[in-house]
Amino acid sequence: MDFQLERNSFGRLVLIDAAGARHEGVVPVRAFPIAAPDEGLSLISTEGRELAWIARLVEVPAAARTLLDEELSHREFVPVVKRIKSVSTFSTPSIWQVETDRGETQFVLKAEEDIRRLEGPDLLITDSHGIQFLVRDRWALDKVSRRMLERFL
């Protein structure tokens, strides 16, 4: 890694490149946030230019990785569905009550096409407001959740 990361006094991420130039307000962006969250990360300047590319997050020193994780957690919001508690109707639009890794919530599913199959058993559900919910391994959900979900697939 030929750069350093730190926070300035305003809490913004700063990249110091190999030449010693400071780039304030750097934004980390994952190339594949769902399919490969630990691979392919770009550090973007405030002008929208790529300043650095990180092929694998495991290769980044722990202190810099902590800064990147903090920054990404503010930027990315994809709750993971752990259980489907109820669905208002088995036609769309329908209201879903779910338990996620960030707590319980409800959302409106506008159309069946808003449930996208990803690689393997993963699904991505987009609600009526554009918020995406991830189902990691739909076969690992409890029986009731799987049964409700299957009605829409």
C-alpha positions, 0 to 999 in steps of 0.5 A: 500500500503506497498511501496512508489514511487518517482523519482530519480535525473535521472527521473527514477521511484524508489520503496521503499519497506516496509523494506526500500530497494530502487529499481531504474528503476521500470517499471509499467506494466498493466495486462489488458491495454485495457479491464481493464486499472485501474485494475491489475498493476505490478511493475517490477524491472530491472531484470524482477521480480515483486516487487509489485502488485496493484489490483486497481489503485484507491486505490493508493494515488494521488501522486503515481498514478500521477507518475504511470500515467506519466510512463505508458503514456510513455510506452503505445501508443494505440490511440483511433479512434474518426472518420474514415475520409476515406479508400482508398479501401474496400479491403485489403491492404487499407490506412485509414485516421483517427482522434484519441485522439492524432490527425489525422493520416493514417495507412495501414490495411494489412488484415481484420483479423487485426481488432479484436473484443473485449468485447462489441462494442470495436475493436482493429485495428492493422496497418502494423507496429504493432501499435494498434488503439482502437475503443471504442464503434463502435456504438458511431462513426458517421454514415460515420465512422460506414459505412466504418468500417462495410465493413471490419467486 
